[in-house]
């Protein structure tokens, strides 16, 4: 009872007028039984919600649409995380999520990968360690560090940095998970522990400026690391600056039709809509076309909120699959993304849906790297 | 004769001026736009009685225009106010119309010949119709005189319009005068009624509804123009070439919204939407009409009965505040949760009408600065006491009427106007009777 009461107060649920704007905008509401408006109602009326057995709680991607749309400044997604916390504390969670959490605690990444292989992707690229001093810390993130596909994005950013003479370094094997997703699956304790570790590390190397590959790392550093007095940028912001200041110039052309998918953690949650578009549009030869559902009305890829480690209760109908129909409808050859989660979920959906031949999923950095 | 200044000539300002004038005092009625009439002139029928708005408004406009005790200062702005109750000294800037109103017969030949005619969005038709640089805002304008829009006119902006400005060449009354200058008028008044009105909420600020992206998503005020016989389609519900079969209304757009800093209820949207749903039914007997709402507020005289009537006209009220609009093929899809079903729904629509709320005017702060008033938390002008002095301000001799004080419907705006006029009359009478005031 104590816990549920604190959910009501902490998420400020008393302000809710049950308008349904949260559920109406929830990308998952149409494909699973998740109904956040009804959960809030239950909490308001019963004073408590017992989350045990609620599989649909793991469907939430924490895309933030409900928070963005709520006219009463209630934060519905917070309630889901709070209910997940109850489940995490009780130890009843999907095994894949449990494994990911254990892995983060033990190895500093959610994928059970050896920490000493974290910087293998950078071998031979001439990337220095932040210990040697640098203007910018490039915070690579777990997926771009370990995943074959996403490593290409990290390598592309290195190429961009080098081309633009940016003095940057990485944490190498010392880099650890930012824990954005750890927090979102409800493991607040581990999040706080890792935040402290991370802060110490940043302090040790006197980091002044961070550039991230992932909007998820960016978001948590910028908005959730209390007391972090370091300038944090997503790479789209950093690279757009380079382009606009003339520090990054293009030598090639990309003769393709490109469209862009807004990542939730970059767009809806942090209002970064223009920079990615500026970069794409600056690439010589590119014809940029917008889809219908963009910016504030963008559709979630279903990769956030722990969903990289957990299928959800309706794995058949992937939102990412329906997104390809939109990509095709504008006649794009390339769907550009700016988030490692989006990259992997869309690549998977392209394979599963048979879109591979028609549409290429590429990170913006990969487009840029091709023409510099 | 003691006088009052009324700022703003919408329905509230007009009523205040008429009452002051009928009581035998002088009223200076200052209006920023080329015509009096305000927002009410833009409306089609009014709730809940379905009176045609311009049919009940136009006679009042004519009375105002012809009243011997009312001096109209249209296309004018108050720029300075000094003094205090009983002795306000006011400066008004009369903007040049570039047309001699003594000569203009409103024949319209200047507009016919203006090279920009059909190329400038009509404010009166909320961007759905066009006008020229020489124009009257609407046919029933008072005064019925043409104005040249200095911001757009080629002659004024560039000093040149073809070989010779065709409006001037064509005007049979020789009324066009590009040399006209602004004029500063000084007034002495005993009391001031502020009736500066509101702005409709800018629907672009709710990007989830695609306003400005989808042509068939329009605001409530645009619907009024579309439905009005004097509007761009002469009352036919027609937008581009879409055949309208499914109409969705969305309530509370820009109201009751803390995110936007508009936490208040705009008070009129529930009823204007009910009325608009009725108008759709009248014009399109077979249309599917859905109204998405969160709560229905039908608190005024005859309102609940009207709401009953509209539902019986086969209008579907669905509880839920839609979360977004997107496109499927050529059709709009409104996505919401029907909270009574507890299910997310997608409703296809050919026309979506956003029931935009009322917000403080963009220039509210300037008005406040000019008159030494203050604003309440919602941004509207602040009354002296929310309960017992709802039309007084903290400044003696200055009163509020209509939507500048907060959203309200026509009868409430008129009631406030009459209250403010009575207060102004009290001040004027005191100063008329008191010989020390040196008047009369």
HADDOCK unambig.tbl for C-alpha pairs under 7 A between the chains (distance, minus, plus):
assign (segid A and resid 19 and name CA) (segid B and resid 294 and name CA) 5.26 0.50 0.50
assign (segid A and resid 19 and name CA) (segid B and resid 320 and name CA) 5.13 0.50 0.50
assign (segid A and resid 19 and name CA) (segid B and resid 321 and name CA) 5.25 0.50 0.50
assign (segid A and resid 20 and name CA) (segid B and resid 320 and name CA) 5.29 0.50 0.50
assign (segid A and resid 20 and name CA) (segid B and resid 321 and name CA) 5.83 0.50 0.50
assign (segid A and resid 20 and name CA) (segid B and resid 337 and name CA) 5.39 0.50 0.50
assign (segid A and resid 20 and name CA) (segid B and resid 339 and name CA) 5.97 0.50 0.50
assign (segid A and resid 21 and name CA) (segid B and resid 320 and name CA) 6.95 0.50 0.50
assign (segid A and resid 21 and name CA) (segid B and resid 321 and name CA) 5.21 0.50 0.50
assign (segid A and resid 21 and name CA) (segid B and resid 322 and name CA) 5.78 0.50 0.50
assign (segid A and resid 21 and name CA) (segid B and resid 323 and name CA) 4.90 0.50 0.50
assign (segid A and resid 21 and name CA) (segid B and resid 336 and name CA) 6.63 0.50 0.50
assign (segid A and resid 21 and name CA) (segid B and resid 337 and name CA) 6.84 0.50 0.50
assign (segid A and resid 23 and name CA) (segid B and resid 337 and name CA) 5.90 0.50 0.50
assign (segid A and resid 23 and name CA) (segid B and resid 344 and name CA) 6.75 0.50 0.50
assign (segid A and resid 24 and name CA) (segid B and resid 322 and name CA) 6.18 0.50 0.50
assign (segid A and resid 24 and name CA) (segid B and resid 323 and name CA) 5.17 0.50 0.50
assign (segid A and resid 24 and name CA) (segid B and resid 335 and name CA) 5.98 0.50 0.50
assign (segid A and resid 24 and name CA) (segid B and resid 336 and name CA) 3.93 0.50 0.50
assign (segid A and resid 24 and name CA) (segid B and resid 337 and name CA) 4.26 0.50 0.50
assign (segid A and resid 24 and name CA) (segid B and resid 344 and name CA) 5.54 0.50 0.50
assign (segid A and resid 25 and name CA) (segid B and resid 323 and name CA) 4.79 0.50 0.50
assign (segid A and resid 25 and name CA) (segid B and resid 324 and name CA) 6.39 0.50 0.50
assign (segid A and resid 25 and name CA) (segid B and resid 336 and name CA) 6.77 0.50 0.50
assign (segid A and resid 29 and name CA) (segid B and resid 344 and name CA) 6.53 0.50 0.50
assign (segid A and resid 30 and name CA) (segid B and resid 344 and name CA) 6.24 0.50 0.50
assign (segid A and resid 69 and name CA) (segid B and resid 323 and name CA) 6.83 0.50 0.50
assign (segid A and resid 71 and name CA) (segid B and resid 256 and name CA) 6.94 0.50 0.50
assign (segid A and resid 71 and name CA) (segid B and resid 257 and name CA) 4.45 0.50 0.50
assign (segid A and resid 71 and name CA) (segid B and resid 258 and name CA) 5.60 0.50 0.50
assign (segid A and resid 71 and name CA) (segid B and resid 259 and name CA) 5.58 0.50 0.50
assign (segid A and resid 72 and name CA) (segid B and resid 257 and name CA) 6.11 0.50 0.50
assign (segid A and resid 72 and name CA) (segid B and resid 258 and name CA) 5.32 0.50 0.50
assign (segid A and resid 72 and name CA) (segid B and resid 259 and name CA) 6.72 0.50 0.50
assign (segid A and resid 73 and name CA) (segid B and resid 258 and name CA) 6.43 0.50 0.50
assign (segid A and resid 73 and name CA) (segid B and resid 259 and name CA) 6.23 0.50 0.50
assign (segid A and resid 292 and name CA) (segid B and resid 326 and name CA) 6.86 0.50 0.50
assign (segid A and resid 292 and name CA) (segid B and resid 327 and name CA) 6.77 0.50 0.50
assign (segid A and resid 293 and name CA) (segid B and resid 326 and name CA) 6.60 0.50 0.50
assign (segid A and resid 296 and name CA) (segid B and resid 207 and name CA) 6.42 0.50 0.50
assign (segid A and resid 296 and name CA) (segid B and resid 208 and name CA) 6.17 0.50 0.50
assign (segid A and resid 297 and name CA) (segid B and resid 208 and name CA) 5.61 0.50 0.50
